[in-house]
Amino acid sequence: MGHESSLLEDLAALRSLSSLQPLHSVERSLAAIVSLGPARSGRFLELLRMRTLVMSRLAPYEDRPGVRPCMEVIRPKAESIARMHKVLDANLETLDRIARDTGLRFYAIKGLGARVTYPDPSFRDFSDLDVFVRTRAEASVLVRALREEFGYQYLAGELPWIKYDPADGLVYGQFPLVVPDGADDLLNVDIHFGDYSVRHSSRLGLTEQLPSGEPGLCVLAPEENLACVVNNAAGDYFVTAKDTNDLLMALSLPEFDVPRFAARLRQSGLEGFLGFIVDQLRAGTTLTREQEERLRLMPAVRTLEPAPDPLEPDWNRRCLGTTVHAFGAGWRRGGLLPALREAYDAYGYYRDRLSLSAVPDAGAESAAPFGLNPWTCVRLVPVDIAEGLLPDRSGASAPVTARPRSLTADPGIQRVDTPSGQYVRIEGETFLVTVDYALPEELIRGAAPVAAPRA
């Protein structure tokens, strides 16, 4: 018990080092680095995702025991983020120009939405540019512009996906894009559309909150943006210092509308996880009286979800927490039977780490048409990525004779059913479909004829 208490105290001291309003002194944080060891401390500070701030605070103490090796763990990514900050404005200007050229309105979310609330925006780490658009069709416009003009690519490690909510007739999902090799002046772009998905089977209710306006890139309102931050932490099942600092800065905005923020959490069932973020905020941050008063207005709801591991993301806790959350979502959707179905489905999906692979035969169940519902994440595999899974690329299958069928909810999406699985065409671009990340070899070999330009 004593060892665990000491560990938590050291972790809190390192969280304080990553906080915009530190609770503990720098001396206490330096003692934590010695106690935990520089390598372990560096890895933990890496996970907290406030590298620029931490490096600036540790710099005057580099000659103290353990500090320099701890900084060396953080330095490579900190230097990468510094380079990203230098090109950030130019990338935002590009997104704004694309929006204006196409007559659309894009919304900068998550890190792009939170950083504007920081006294020094350069202190907040970011990994890519998260952009939200209202519809799948608008997302495809942005995808096409980035791919054709700048050579952006899909990535096997983070595939595009779609979901469907029949209650609202809504198609929603995500198109992650990465920059081509050598394009050091470009940043990865993650395009969200339709609504912001929450864990296994819920939604944030974001689209109906978006203000209308002139074409261009604008920043999402802080209430909805903080809800996105909470959701991202709940999905990862770990609380970073980015999360706690984002919450802190929201509490510092006199105009922040707590009931509006709470409504997004209630719709998505995230009130319980907010409590975990608040716990970590208090562990490493000192609050002003005004911030304390605002924090007490935040929704406080007990949850059966296990607390996140304070040291690092834990896959088993993530699986259990997501399963509990899915049960609650199903209960709100229709009672006990939907709750059991969604919880069972969530556990089956999250219990193992899935990776994309080619299989000789996926079986009749995998070849059945994919589900269209909030708990089925339909992964879209680009043809070139799928073909790269084959030991050789020879022996393409005969052309598929099935007629493409447009989805009623989105005529721009066509499905092609075959005995070995499905293809999806979105605005003329062909993808292979998987839910469990297994792709039948026959489906892969038939992809090229399906993707071939039509007369």
Rosetta blueprint (number, residue, H / E / L):
1 M L
2 G H
3 H H
4 E H
5 S H
6 S H
7 L H
8 L H
9 E H
10 D H
11 L H
12 A H
13 A H
14 L H
15 R H
16 S H
17 L H
18 S L
19 S L
20 L L
21 Q L
22 P E
23 L L
24 H L
25 S L
26 V H
27 E H
28 R H
29 S H
30 L H
31 A H
32 A H
33 I H
34 V H
35 S H
36 L H
37 G L
38 P H
39 A H
40 R H
41 S H
42 G H
43 R H
44 F H
45 L H
46 E H
47 L H
48 L H
49 R L
50 M L
51 R H
52 T H
53 L H
54 V H
55 M H
56 S H
57 R H
58 L H
59 A H
60 P H
61 Y H
62 E L
63 D L
64 R L
65 P L
66 G L
67 V H
68 R H
69 P H
70 C H
71 M H
72 E H
73 V H
74 I H
75 R H
76 P H
77 K H
78 A H
79 E H
80 S H
81 I H
82 A H
83 R H
84 M H
85 H H
86 K H
87 V H
88 L H
89 D H
90 A H
91 N H
92 L H
93 E H
94 T H
95 L H
96 D H
97 R H
98 I H
99 A H
100 R H
101 D H
102 T H
103 G L
104 L L
105 R E
106 F E
107 Y E
108 A E
109 I L
110 K L
111 G H
112 L H
113 G H
114 A H
115 R H
116 V H
117 T H
118 Y L
119 P L
120 D L
121 P H
122 S H
123 F H
124 R L
125 D L
126 F L
127 S L
128 D L
129 L E
130 D E
131 V E
132 F E
133 V E
134 R L
135 T L
136 R H
137 A H
138 E H
139 A H
140 S H
141 V H
142 L H
143 V H
144 R H
145 A H
146 L H
147 R H
148 E H
149 E H
150 F H
151 G L
152 Y L
153 Q E
154 Y L
155 L E
156 A L
157 G L
158 E E
159 L L
160 P L
161 W E
162 I E
163 K E
164 Y E
165 D E
166 P L
167 A L
168 D L
169 G L
170 L E
171 V E
172 Y E
173 G E
174 Q E
175 F E
176 P E
177 L E
178 V E
179 V L
180 P L
181 D L
182 G L
183 A L
184 D L
185 D L
186 L L
187 L L
188 N L
189 V E
190 D E
191 I E
192 H E
193 F E
194 G L
195 D L
196 Y L
197 S E
198 V E
199 R L
200 H L
201 S L
202 S E
203 R E
204 L L
205 G L
206 L L
207 T H
208 E H
209 Q H
210 L L
211 P L
212 S L
213 G L
214 E L
215 P L
216 G E
217 L E
218 C E
219 V E
220 L L
221 A L
222 P H
223 E H
224 E H
225 N H
226 L H
227 A H
228 C H
229 V H
230 V H
231 N H
232 N H
233 A H
234 A H
235 G H
236 D H
237 Y L
238 F L
239 V L
240 T L
241 A H
242 K H
243 D H
244 T H
245 N H
246 D H
247 L H
248 L H
249 M H
250 A H
251 L H
252 S L
253 L L
254 P L
255 E L
256 F L
257 D L
258 V H
259 P H
260 R H
261 F H
262 A H
263 A H
264 R H
265 L H
266 R H
267 Q H
268 S H
269 G L
270 L L
271 E H
272 G H
273 F H
274 L H
275 G H
276 F H
277 I H
278 V H
279 D H
280 Q H
281 L H
282 R H
283 A H
284 G H
285 T E
286 T L
287 L L
288 T L
289 R H
290 E H
291 Q H
292 E H
293 E H
294 R H
295 L H
296 R H
297 L L
298 M L
299 P L
300 A L
301 V L
302 R L
303 T L
304 L L
305 E L
306 P L
307 A L
308 P L
309 D L
310 P L
311 L L
312 E L
313 P L
314 D L
315 W H
316 N H
317 R H
318 R H
319 C H
320 L H
321 G H
322 T H
323 T H
324 V H
325 H H
326 A H
327 F H
328 G H
329 A H
330 G H
331 W H
332 R H
333 R H
334 G H
335 G L
336 L H
337 L H
338 P H
339 A H
340 L H
341 R H
342 E H
343 A H
344 Y H
345 D H
346 A H
347 Y H
348 G H
349 Y H
350 Y H
351 R L
352 D L
353 R L
354 L L
355 S L
356 L L
357 S E
358 A E
359 V E
360 P L
361 D L
362 A L
363 G H
364 A H
365 E H
366 S H
367 A H
368 A L
369 P L
370 F L
371 G L
372 L L
373 N L
374 P L
375 W L
376 T L
377 C L
378 V E
379 R E
380 L E
381 V E
382 P E
383 V H
384 D H
385 I H
386 A H
387 E H
388 G L
389 L L
390 L L
391 P L
392 D L
393 R L
394 S L
395 G L
396 A L
397 S L
398 A L
399 P L
400 V L
401 T L
402 A L
403 R L
404 P L
405 R E
406 S E
407 L E
408 T L
409 A L
410 D E
411 P E
412 G E
413 I E
414 Q E
415 R E
416 V E
417 D E
418 T E
419 P L
420 S L
421 G E
422 Q E
423 Y E
424 V E
425 R E
426 I E
427 E L
428 G L
429 E E
430 T E
431 F E
432 L E
433 V E
434 T E
435 V L
436 D L
437 Y L
438 A E
439 L E
440 P E
441 E H
442 E H
443 L H
444 I H
445 R H
446 G L
447 A H
448 A H
449 P H
450 V H
451 A H
452 A L
453 P L
454 R L
455 A L
